[in-house]
Amino acid sequence: MTDRYLLRQTAMLGLAANAIRPLPSMPLSPVSFFSGWLTSELAPQLLGVLAVDNAVHLARHGLRRRGDKAGLTIGALAGAGLAASIAAGRGTHQELTRALEEAIGPDAAAGDGPLDSTVPWRKLAMPFRMRNADVVRERNIAYTPTGRRGRLDVYHHRDTGERRPILLQIHGGGWVIGNKDQQGIPLMLEMASRGWVCAAVNYPLSPRAHWPDHLIAIKRAVAWLREHAVDYGADPDFIAVTGGSAGGHLAAMLALTANDPGLQPGFADTDTSIQACVPHYGVYDFAGETGIKAVRQRVESPLSAIVLGRNAQFPRDYLAASPMAHLRADAPPFFVLHGENDSLVPVAEAREFVARLREVSRNPVAYAELHGAQHAFDVFPSLRSVQAVQAVARFLEWSRTTVDNEGATVAAGAGQEGMGLA
């Protein structure tokens, strides 16, 4: 019994330590990510489990053996690590507020009050039960007549309205796995409850699909949303896009390649412009331009050939798929979010993307680097993700009131000069 107790405490300490300081990248990054992600976002729940485990063991067995004392010490260290993760999650509102203030100004960032940092106990009690009684979800609507993956779900408020802004959510999964049911749900429920029309889209996956099949499908979804906006009381002139990981990459590419005829075969005249972009922990350097070691390893890995196809030419085809190579002065407003502890996509890649985009874009580029956050921090409600959803909602609402149909900010002082970044 003591040995098992000691093993449990040691395992919990390992999880807490990895959440605070993740294991090195390749080849351990998938393990580091998965354990670090769940530990950091479920730290309050795990701390409760740890406390109960220690209390039960002490009540039954006391501290009669050396292993009991060692286990209690290790458990205390694990508890301290989990408490540090909780503190990092609760402090997210400061990083988010600072990012918004720097990009869109203190008044716009303040919105209707400070971001709420109180503990959302009800959501934490059942983090995987994501529902909102005011939101209706219409499933598996075909946005293209071909392909099983050409489906999307629409989330909207049960009350009808007119000219509602649209949010398109693109799932991640390394371009090879994933589904519209798995990601972005907390944000879509929040925005739909505010009156937005949200769409979660599937798209062709590799290795069956090769770049740019993924992006072309997303553009077809944009075309469908504009054509059918009136059916949902939506505004075809305002579409924002968001997504995480590979979805963040596709969201950025969609925003940076608006109306590119080469990426719109058969619908070149359709408006695929985007009025705001909010990528989470996205991939921005597909060709290794930044020189970041982890990025070079990804570029040289089999994944690149799987996504781009075996006949892809370097660097031409890699640059064609890289947001870093498509920066433009008329890019819509961006709000880039990335976790400091991301084990799958290095945070340095997001920093470089933001720095380069700010150099050329006439619109605001907000950037929030979240202390203690792993990849996929926003998938379900947590101390951190609840605050991130609030901040993204504030940015989207600001974009709705200050961005014209072509993605340019029309509010005074909203551009780069107003941010002191020119």
N, C-alpha and C positions, 0 to 999 in steps of 0.2 A: 504493500500500500504506500509506504514511504517512498519507494523507488518511483512509483507511478506519479505520486505527488510532485516529486522533484523533477521528473521529466516534463510534466505539464507546466510547471513554473519556468523551466528552462526554455521550453518551446515558446511560451508567451513572451519571455524576455527577448528571444531571437526575433519574433515578429515585431515587437516594439522597436528594437534597435534598427531593424531594416526599414521600418516606416520613417524613422528619424534620419538615418543615413543609409540609403539604399546600397545594396551590393553593387560592385562594379558592373559595367555594361557587358556586352557580348562576352561569353555565351550565356551569362546568368541573367540577362535582362528580363526575359519572360517570367522567371521565377521571382526575381526581385520586384517586378511590377505587380504581379498578381497578389503576392502576400502583402506588399507595401500598400497597394491600393485599398484592399479590404480593411487592413489594420488601421490605416490613417482615417478612412471615412467611417469606420465602425468603432472608433476608439472608445466612445462613451459606453457602448454596449459591451465591448470586450473588458473594459475596466470593471463593469458590473459583474461580469462572469468571473473575473479574477478575484474580486472581493468575496463573492459567494464561495468560490472554491477554497480560498484560504480559511474563511470562517468555518465552513463545514469540516475541513480537515482538523483545524485546531480544536473544535468542539468534540470531535470523535477521538482524536489521538494525542492532542496536546503537543508538547515539545520534548518528548521523552528521548527521541533519537537525534543523533547528529544530523541526519538527513532532513529531519523536520525543521531544524533551525536554518540549515542551508537553503531549504526550499522557501522558507518564509523570507529570508534575505533576498533571494533571487526574485521572489514574487513582488517584494517591495520595489526593487529596481525596475521590474516590468511595469508596475503601477506608475512609477515616476515617468517612464517613457511614454506610456499611454496618456498620462496627464499632460505631457509636453505636446503630444499630437492634438489633444483636445484644445489646448491653449492656442496652437497654431490655427486650428479650424475656426475658433471663435474670433480670432484677430483678422480674419479675411476681409471683413468690412473696411478696415483701414486701408488695405492695399487697393481694394476696388474703388473706394471713394477717392483716393489719391489719383488713381488712373483716370477716372472720369473728370476730376477737377482739372488735371493737366491738359486733357484733350478738348473738353467742351465747356470748361469754365465752371467756377464754383456754384453759380446760380443754377445752371442746368443740372449739374451733378447733384445738387441738394434736392431737386425735385419737390416732392411733397413732404420731405423730412429726411433725417439720416437713415441710412440702411439699418434695418432691424437686426441687431446682433443677439437678441434673446434666444434662449434655447428652445427649438421647436419640438417639445417633448412628444406631442402626438405623432408627428412625422417620424421621429427617431424610434418610437415604439414599434412601428410597422413600416420600415423604410422601403420595402419592396411592394407595398400596396399603394400604388399611385393612381388616384382617382380624384375627380372633381364633379360634384353633382350638377354643376352649371354647364359642363362641357359635354358636347355630343361628339362622338367619333364615328365617322363613316369609313368603312374598311374596304381595301382592295379594289380601288377604282382604277380602271385602265387609263393610263395617259398616253399609251401608244398601242396600236393594234397588234404588234408583234412582240413576242418574248414573254416568258413567264415572269420575268423580273420587272416588267413595265407596269408596276402597280404603285399606288400611293394611298395613304390614309389622310383624311381631312378631319381636323379638330376645329370645332367652332362653338360659340356660345349658343345655348339652346334658344335664346331670344334672337329674333331676326334684327337685321340692321342693314345699313347701306354704306358703301365706300369704306369697308373695313380693310386695314392694311393686312398684308400677307407675309407670313414667315415660312420659309422652306427649310426643312430639317433634313440633313444628309448624314446617314449613319456611317460609322467607321468599320474597321475590320481588316485593315491591310489590303484593301481592294480585292480580297479573295473570300471573305466570309462576312457575315453580318446581315441584319434585317431591320426594317423600319420599325419593328415593334420593340427594339431593344435599347434605343438611345434617344436622348433629347426629350423624354416624356415630361420631366418636371418643368422644363422651360415652356414646352408647348401647352401644357395645362395652365400654366400661369398666364401666358399671352392670350390663349383662347378665353380664359375667364375675364380678361380685360377687353374682350371684343375683337381680338385679332382672329384671322382665319389662318390656321397652321396646317401645313402639309408635310408628312413624313414620307420620303420617297425611297423605293428600291431602285437599283440600277444593275446592269450586267456586271458579273464578277469574273475576275481572272481565275484560272488560266484560259477559260473559254473565251473571255473577252480580252481584247488588247487595247491599250491606249490608242486613240482617245475615245473608245466606245463608252467608257464610264461617263465622261464629261458630256458627250453628245446626248446621252440619255437624260442627264440632268437638265440640259438645255431644252430638250423636248418637254420635260415636265414643266419648265418655266413657261413655255409656249402654251401648254395645256391650261395652266393656271390663269394666264391672261385671257385665254379664249373663254374659259368657263367661270371667270370671276363673278359675273353677274348672278350665276346660279347660287352662290353662297353669300351674296351681298358684299362681295369683296371689291377692293380697289385695284384694277389691273395696272395702275400707274405706280404702285408702291409694293415692291417685293424685296424683303430682306432675306438673307440666307445665313444659316448657321450649320455647324456640324463639328464632329470631333475626330481627331486622328486622320485617317484617310478621308473622312467626311470633311474635316477641316481643310485638307488639301483641296478637295473638290470644291468646297465653298469659296476658297480664295481664288481658284482658277476660274470659277464661274464669274466672280466679281471682276476679275482682271482681263477677261477675254470677251467682254460684252459685244454681241453682234459680229463676231468674227465669222465671216462666211465659210472659212475652211473647217470650222467646227460645227456648222449647221447645214449638213448635206440634205437638200430637199426642202429646207425651210430657212434659206439664207435671208429672206426679207423679214423674218419674224423678229420682233423686239425681245432680246434676251438680256436686257440691261438689268442691273441689280442696284437698289438704292441704299443698301447698308449690308455689311458683312461682319459676322461675329464667329470667327473660327476658334475652336478650342483645341489646344495641344496638337496643332496641325503639322503636316510635313510641308515645308516651304522650299527646301533645297533638294531637288531631285537629281541634280547633276554634280553635286559636291563642290559647288563654287566657293562655299564658305571655308573649306579646308578643315572643318571640324572633324576630328577623328571618327566619332561615332557616325557622322553623316557619310564619310567616305566608306566606312564598313558597310553601311546600308546600301550605298550605290553599287558597291562591288559584290553584294550578296545575290543569291539566286532570285530574291524577290523582285529585283529590278527587271530581270529577264522575263519573269512570270507576268508582270504587269504590262511591260512595254512590248513583249514578244521577243523571240529568240533572234530575230533579224534586225532588232533595233540598233541603230548606229549611234555610237558615242562620239561627240557630245550632242549632236544635232537632235536626236529623238529624246534624249534625256532633258535637254533644255526646253523642248516643246512642252514637256509635262511639268515644268518647274515654275511655281508661282514667282520665285525670285527672278526669273528671266522675263516676266510679263508685267513688271511694274510700270505704272502709267500715271501721268499727271491728273487725269480725270477719274482715277479710281474712286469708288464711293467711300464714305466713312467706314473705317474699320475699328473693331474692338477685339483685340487679340488677347486671349487668356491662355496661360501656360503654367503648369506646376513646376516649382523649383526642383522637385525631386523626381521628375519624369525619367523613368528608366528606359522607355522605348523611343521617345523623340527628345533629343537633348534640348534643354531650355536655351542654350546658346544659339540654337538655330532660330528660335522665335525672336530672340533679341536682335539678331542680325537682320532678319526679315523686316522687323518693325523699323529698325534704324534706316534701312535702305528705302523702305516705302515712304517714310517721313521725309526723306530727301527730295522725293519727286512729286508726291501727292499734294494737291491743293486742298484736300479735305482732311479733317482730323483723323489721327490714328492713335487710338487709346491702347494702352498695353498694361495688363495686370499680371504680374508674376507672383504666384501664390505660394507663400512660405509653407513648406511641409506637404505640398500637394503632389500627388502622383498623377500618372496618366489616368484618364477616365474619371476624374474626380466628380463629375457632374451627372453620372448615370442614374443615381438614386438620391433621395433626400438625405442630407447629412448637415452637420454644422456648417461646413464650408459651402456645399452646393446650394443650400437655401439662400445664402447671402449672394452667391454668384448669380443665381437666377434673378434676384432683385436688381442687381447692378446691370445685368444684360437687359432686363425689361426697361430700366430707366434709360439706357442708351438707345434702345429701339424706339421708345416713345419720343425721345429727343429727335431722333432721325426722322421720325414721321412728321414732326412739326417744322423741321428746318431743312429738309432735303427735297430738291425739286425732282421732277420725273426723270431727269438725266443723271441723277446721283450727285449733284452739286449742292453744297450747303448754301442756303440763302440767308441765314441769320447773320447779323453783323458780328465780326470778330470770331467766327466759328472755324476759320481756316487755319493753316499752319502759322501764319503771322500772329494770329491771336493766341497761339500756344507758345510763342517764342521759339519755334522750331525752324523758322525760315532761314 
